[in-house]
């Protein structure tokens, strides 16, 4: 299903697009899994070290992106939203939108 702008209506918390309800749901499960495993990484925008955890202070969000985990620190959230709003693929399955 597409909007008049050619993008799907399935958008995540960082404005990222998903091609279907199934990909949107799977991305939520993916992010939850990353948080439950307390994964560590670097923000994809500023390269700051972050920890994705469900326990303690929220340092970042984690979404699937180009078959990897994209960590986004709280400082870069607005920058990520601008970038991901123009990303032409489903963040979960990489299908062109």
C-alpha positions in Angstrom: 0.0 0.0 0.0 1.4 3.4 -1.0 0.6 7.0 -0.3 0.5 9.7 -2.9 4.1 10.4 -2.2 5.0 6.9 -3.1 6.0 5.8 0.4 4.3 3.2 2.6 2.4 4.4 5.7 4.4 2.1 7.9 6.9 4.3 9.7 9.0 3.6 12.8 10.0 5.8 15.7 12.8 7.4 13.7 10.7 8.0 10.7 12.1 5.0 8.9 9.8 3.3 6.3 8.7 -0.3 6.2 7.0 -1.9 3.1 4.4 -3.8 5.0 2.8 -4.4 8.4 4.8 -7.7 8.6 8.2 -5.8 8.2 7.1 -3.1 10.6 6.2 -5.8 13.2 9.5 -7.7 12.6 11.5 -4.5 13.0 9.9 -4.0 16.4 10.8 -7.5 17.4 14.3 -6.9 16.1 14.7 -3.7 18.1 13.4 -5.4 21.2 15.8 -8.3 20.8 18.8 -5.9 20.4 17.7 -4.1 23.6 17.2 -7.3 25.5 20.7 -8.5 24.6 22.2 -5.2 25.8 24.1 -4.8 22.6 26.9 -2.2 22.3 27.9 -0.2 19.3 28.4 3.3 17.9 25.8 5.8 16.7 25.6 5.7 12.9 25.6 9.5 12.7 28.1 10.8 15.3 30.1 7.6 16.1 29.6 8.0 19.9 29.8 4.7 21.8 26.3 3.6 22.9 24.7 0.7 24.7 21.2 -0.5 23.7 19.6 -1.7 26.9 16.1 -2.1 28.3 17.5 -1.4 31.8 19.0 1.9 32.9 19.1 5.2 31.0 18.1 5.2 27.4 21.2 6.0 25.4 20.0 5.1 21.9 17.6 3.4 19.6 18.3 0.5 17.4 16.7 -0.3 14.0 17.5 -2.7 11.2 19.2 -0.9 8.3 21.0 -2.3 5.3 21.1 -5.8 6.9 22.9 -4.4 10.0 21.9 -2.7 13.2 21.8 1.1 13.1 22.3 2.6 16.5 21.0 6.2 16.9 22.0 8.1 20.0 19.5 10.5 21.6 21.5 13.5 20.4 21.2 12.4 16.7 17.5 11.4 16.7 16.4 14.5 14.7 19.2 14.1 12.2 18.3 10.4 11.8 14.6 11.3 11.2 15.6 13.7 8.4 17.9 11.2 6.8 15.6 8.2 7.1 12.6 10.1 5.8 14.3 10.1 2.4 15.7 6.5 2.5 14.2 4.7 -0.5 14.0 1.2 0.9 12.2 -0.8 3.5 14.6 -0.8 6.5 13.7 -4.4 7.3 13.8 -6.3 4.0 15.5 -3.7 1.7 12.7 -3.8 -0.8 12.6 -0.6 -2.9 9.7 1.6 -2.0 
